[in-house]
């Protein structure tokens, strides 16, 4: 069975008496261990689709299976439990607690998990995650003492600490300069290849999407394409510099 399967997902919002359709019959699958880019421009339905995939919202119609569980009919409390157990998120703005050490930021989701770990076990697992992202010498640093790329690595470690079935990265390089963006995207590739972690990069940027092995393009609420990246393109993505985002023109390293 695929890790993710959507069948004819529709999402319509109500604005007063007006129905606004955003997703219009989306069907797709994501296999275990894939590195996929979900790509679309602003207004394409990309964020709405990610919210449904991430169990932050529910579809108006259609069916969604995650890791063998049917999700589309779950209550908000049931979706919250599924998020905690099965899903990790990495966001553009890092969302770290500002006056909290890296290791305590990473350990935080474990406090809400269904498996209650001892304090030494919680610290051991958080430290293990930080070592996996190359921050073994930054355990006690607060976010203000870390570069933008290091903060995003902490956020990645935090997203992985509960060992989720899938990791969603929502515009993960939006606040990083070109070189740091490439480093973070290479890290996603390494986690996918070495740890077989399923990762979905949500982006509007074709350069970011080239780091994935498959790109799903959404436009006006429907899937337009789901192409596989060739080996030549994958190699090019590892060597070509990314353009510097306007928001990061000042340089966050």
N, C-alpha and C positions, 0 to 999 in steps of 0.2 A: 504494500500500500504506500502511496505517496505521503510525504510528511504533511503537505498542504494540498487540499483540493477544493476548488470553488466551482459550483454549478449554478449558472444563470443568476448571479448576484446582482440585485438592483437596490439602489438607495435613492429615496426621494425625500426632500425636505419640504416642509410647509412654510411659506411666507404669507401669513394671513390666510386668504382664501386661495392662494396660488400654490400649485404643486411644482416644485423645481426638481426635475430628475437629474441626478449627478452620476450615478452608475447605471448602466443600461444593459444589463445581461452579461456580466463578466464571468467567464469560465477560464480557469487555468489550474495548473498543477506545479508544485515545486517538490523535487525529490529530496530525500535525505542526503545531506552533505553537499548540496549545491551552493554556489555563490552566484546570486542573481541580482541584477539591477532592475528596479522598478522605476522607469523613466517617464516623465511627462512634464509638460509646461504648467505654469500656474493656471488653475482652473480646469485642468484636464480630468480631475477626479482622482489624481494620484494620492493625495493626503487622505481623502475619504476611504479609498481602498486600503491604505495602510492602517487606518484606524479600525477597520473591520478585521483585517488580518491580525492585528495586534490586540483584538478583543477589547478595544476602547469604545467601540460602537457596534451596533448590530444592523444587519441589512433589513431593508423593507421586505424583500422576498429573496428566494434562493437559499442554497444550502452551502455550509462551510464546514469542512472537516480539518482538524489539526491533530496530528499524531494519533489518528484513529478515533478521535472524539468529535461528535457533531456539535458545533459551537453556536450556530445561528439562532437556536431557540433558548439559549441560556439566559438566566436572569443577570442583573448587574452584579450581584454578589458572586454568582457562579463564574462570571467572566473574570472578576477580580482574582478569584482563586486560580483560574486557569492561567492568567497573566503571571501570577507569582510562581507557578510551578513550571510553565512551559515556555515563557517568552522573556527575552531580554531586550532592552531598548538603549540605544545610544543616540543622543541628540546633538544638534549643532552647537548649543550653548553650554554643553557639558553638564549643567545642573548639579554641581557638587556643592555640598555644604561648606560655606566659606571658612569657618573657624574650626574645621575638623580635619584631622590628619588623613592622609591618603588611605591608610589601612582601615581607619574607622569609616570612611566613606564607602569603601568596598564592602566592609562587613555589614553595613546597614541593612541590605535586603534580607540577610539571614535572620534578623530579628523578627521578620514577618513571615518566615517560612513555616511550612507545616511540620518540618522536622526540626525539633529544638536541639541545638548543638550546645555543648558546654562552651564556656568562654575560651579555654585554650584551643578547642577544635575550631571555633569561629575565627580566631586570630590565625590559626594555621592555614585555614582555607583561603582567607583574605590575602595572606602573605603569598600563598602559592599562586593566586591569580595575578598579583602584582609582579611576581617573578616572571610569569608567562608573558607579560607585556613589557618586560625589560626595565622595571622600576624597583628592583630589589634594594636599591640604595636610596629610595625616596619614601620609605614606609611612613615616616613620621612627619613628612613635609605637608604643610597646608596648601590649598590651591594657590594662594597668593605667592607662594615660594616656588611654583612650578610654571614652566612655559605652557603655552597653549597646547602644543603637541603632547606634553606630559599630562596635562589635565584630561585630554581626550583619552589617553591610555588608561588613566585611572577610571574614567567613565566606562571604558570597554571592560576592564577587569570587574567593575561593579556589575555590569550587565551579565557577565558570565558566571558570577560567584554561585548562583543557584543552579548552575548546569542546565540551562534552558534547552529546549528542543530547537529553538530558532532565535536568531539575533536579528533585530531590525535596527539599521543605522540610517537615521533620518537626516539627510544633508550633513553627514558627519564631518566634512571638511569646509563647511561654509564660513567658519571663522578662523581658518588657518591659511598661512601663506603657501606658495606653490611647493616649496621643498618639503615642508611639514605635512602638507596634504598627501604628497606621494608616499612619505614614510608611513602615515596612518593607513593608507590604502594598501600598501605592501603588507602591513601587519594583518589586515583582514584576509589577504590572500594566504599568508602563512598559517593563520588560525584555521582557515578553511582546508588547506592542503594537508597540514600536519596533524590537526586535531579533529578534522572532519566535521567542523561546526557548520551548520546551515546558516547562511548569512544572506539577508536581503538588504541591498543598498537602495535607499529611496532618494532619487536625485533628479534634477532637471538638467544636469550637466553631462554631455556626451563623453567628455574626457574622464569623468569619474566612472561612468558606466562601462568604459573599456576595461576596467580592472576586474569586472565580473566575467564569468564564463558564459552567461546568458543574459540577454537584455529583453525585458518585457516592456513594450511601449504602450502607453495608454493615451488616448486622445478623445476628448469629448465624451468621456464616460464609457468607452469601449476599448478593448485590446486591439491594437492595430498590427502588432508584430511581436514575435517572441524568438528572436534570432540568437544563434549560438556564435560566440566569438571564436574566430579562427586562431590557430596557434601563432600565426604571424602577428595578428592584431594583439594577442595577449602579450607577446614579447615586446611589441612596440609600446604598449601601455606601461611596461616596466622601465622603459628607457626614456620615453619622451617626457619633457617637463610639463606640468599642469599650468594653465594660465592662472595668474594671481587674481583671486576674487576681489572685487572693489572694496568690500568690507574689511579685507585684510591687507590693503595696500600699504598700510603702515608697518606691516611685518610682525607677525606673531610667531615666535620660534620655540 
